[in-house]
Amino acid sequence: MAKAPAPQPATELFSESLQLSLKQREVLDALQAFPQGAGSAELAATLGMHVNTARGHLDELVARGAVRVSSLPAEGRGRPSFIFQVRVPDNRAVADEYVSLVEVLASMVADTDSATPENLSLAHDIGRKWSRRMAQSAVPAQTVADVLPQLLVRLRDMGFDPVLTPPQSPEDGHQVALHSCPFITGDSLPTPFICAVHEGFLQETVGETMAATSGRVSLTLLPFSGEGACVVEVDSDAEKAS
């Protein structure tokens, strides 16, 4: 017996993946105000446009997979009515829910509020394995200039809003300020364990090894050390020795 196909990845329903036009986004945003769905006439009234125009945009959204359409039983001899419902998830809700899941899972393996060497070592190992699972491990870089571009792109894609601060002198390392954090939800800050997981992830991403190998780039995450930011220090043993 053939195995039934699995559901599609939720990321395929993100509006960024669907590449919607500005008008399509406007219609989609308006439809999201109707949790139970809405008909084309109801949505047209909300948007202040002709019903045929609204229906055209809705059909485009259905074709792109952003909206689901279903029919209601016809009343009398009239044609059945169609209800349109948004399929695109709320990115904020998705992020908050999975951050909560990460925190629960972390609490099952360690005291996440305790920054003991054992806990931090475990967190680093988890972060490194996470990086390898995401296929983000890099070939060890010889200079900071080699690693900074990929590091900044990765941090930006993950939602950390990185800003690079060049060194003030040749002896100083580079610093990257992280002005946002996907592990922060509301007033809840990530625990030292979660920050260490992130540090391990980034270390594996830039190709740092636990051994002090000459020429390797080293990375250190300093949580909450900037003005409304965390700081990543990036150094190279080779550059320090030169």
N, C-alpha and C positions, 0 to 999 in steps of 0.2 A: 504494500500500500504506500503510495507516494506521500511524502511528508508535506503537510500544508505549509504554504509560504508564510514567512514571519511578517509582522507589521513593518512598515517602512520606518527608517530613522526619523525621529522627531525633528532633527536639524533640517531635513528636507522641507519642512513646513515653515521654517523661519522666513520672515519676509525678505531677509537679505538673500536667501537662497533662491527665492522666487523671482527676484529681479523685477519688481513691480514699478510701474511708472508713477509719477506724482499723483495723477488723477486716480489711478487704481488704489494707491495707498489711502487717498482721501475717502474713497468709497468703502474700503476695507475698515478704516478707522470708524466710520459712521455705523457700519454694520456690527462692529464689536459692541456697540451700546445696546444691542438687542440680544441678550443671552439665549433666548428661545428662538432666535431667528426673526426675519422680517420678509415681507413681500416686497416686490419691486416698487409698488405704489407707495407703500409706507416709507421705504428708504428714499424714494424720490422726493417726497414731501419734506423729509428731514434735510436733504441736501439742497432743496430748492431748485431742482432740475426736472425736465420732462421725464415721464415714466419710461418712455422708450430709450432715452439716453441712459437712465439708471439701469435699465434691463441690459443694455449693451455692455456696460461696464461689469455688471454682475456675471454675464456670460463669459467675459474675458477672464474674470477671477476664477470661475468654475473651471475653465479650460487650463488655467495655470495650477490648479489644485489648491488654491487658497480658500475656496468657498465650496461648501457642499449644498446641493439643491435637492429638495424632496417635494413630493406633491401631496396635497391634502385632498381628501374626498370631495368630489364636486357636490355642490348644493343645487338640487333641482336639475335642470337641463344645461346649466352653464358648464364651462370648461373648468377643470380642476385648477386650484390655486397652487402656486409654487412658493415654498419657503426657502430662503437662503440663510445658511449658517456659516459662521467663520470657522475654518479649520486651523488657522495659524495660532500657535500657542502664545501666551503672554510670557515674553522673555524674562521679565522681572520675577514672575511666579516660578518659572522653571529654575532660575538661578537660586532663588531663596530655598526652594525645596531640596535641591541637590546639595547645597551648602549644609543644610540641616542633616541630610543623609551622611555626608562626609564627616560631620562632627560626631554623629552617633557611632559610625563605624570606628572612628579614631578612638572614641572613649571605650570601645570594647577591647582594644589591644593595649592601651596604656592610660596612665593618669595624664590627661592632656594638659593639665595646669601645672604639672611638675616638670621643670627643665633639668632633670637629672641627666648625667652623661648617657646612661642606658636608654632613656626615653628619646633623647635627641639623636642618638645613633640609629635607633629603630626608625625614627621619623625620616632621617636622611636616606636610609635604605629604601623606605617606601617611596620617597620622592624620586630616587634614581630609577627604581623599577617602573614607576609611573611614566617617567620620561622615555624609558626604553619601550614601554608598551605603546606610547604615542608616536614611536619612531622619530623622536626628536633628538636622539643622541647624536653628537657631532664628532667629527674627527678632531682630536686635540689640537688646539690652535697654538701657534708660536708667538703671536703678538696680540695685544688687545685690539688693534685695528682689524685683525682677522675675525674676531668674535663679536665685536660690538654690533655690526649690522644685523646679524641673525638674532642676537639677543634682544635688540630693541623691537624687531618685528614680532618676535615671539611674545614678549611682554605686552605689546600693544594688542595683539590678537587675543590674548588671554584676559584683557580688560584691566591692565594695571596702569595705563596712561603714563608711560615712561617719558622722562625728560633727562637728556644727557647733560652732565656738567663736565666740561673739559678740565683736565688737571691744571692747577695754578703754577706748577713747576714740574720739571722732569722727574723729580723724586716722588711726586704725588701720583696716585692712581686715578682712574676715571670713576666717577660716581653717576649712578642712574637713580633719580628720584622717582618713586612710584606714587602717583597722586590719586590712584583709586585702587580698590582691591575687591575682587569677586568673592572673597571669603568674609567680607563685612556685610552684615544684613541689619539694617536699622541701626540700633545702638550697640549691637553685639559685635565685639572684636574677636578676631581669631586667637586661639590659644597659642602658647609657645610651641606646642607640638605641631600644629597646623603650619605655623611659620617655618618650622624646621623641615617639614615635608616640602614646602615650596622651595626652600633653599636647596635641598637635595635634588629636586627636579631641575632647577636652573644649573646647578653644578654639573649634572649629567648632560644637560643640553649643550653646555659650552665645552664639554670634554675634559673637565677637571678630574683628576684621580686623587685617591686618598693619599697616595705616596707623593712626597715632595719632589717630583720629577722636574729637573731643570728645564726651563723653557715653557712649561705649561702655564696656561692662564688660570688664575684662581679667582673665585667669586665668594663674597660674603654678603649675606642679607642681614641688614640691621633694622629690625622692626621698629616702627614708630620713632625713628631717630631724626626725622626731618620735620619741617613746619607743615603739618598736615600731610605727611608723606613717610613712607619707608624708604630706605636707601640701600642700593646694591653697590658694593665696592668691587671693582674689577681691576685686578693687577696681573702682571706678568713677571715671573721669576727672571726671565731673560732680560726684560727691560730694566728691572731693578739692578741687575748685575752689570749692565752696560754703563 
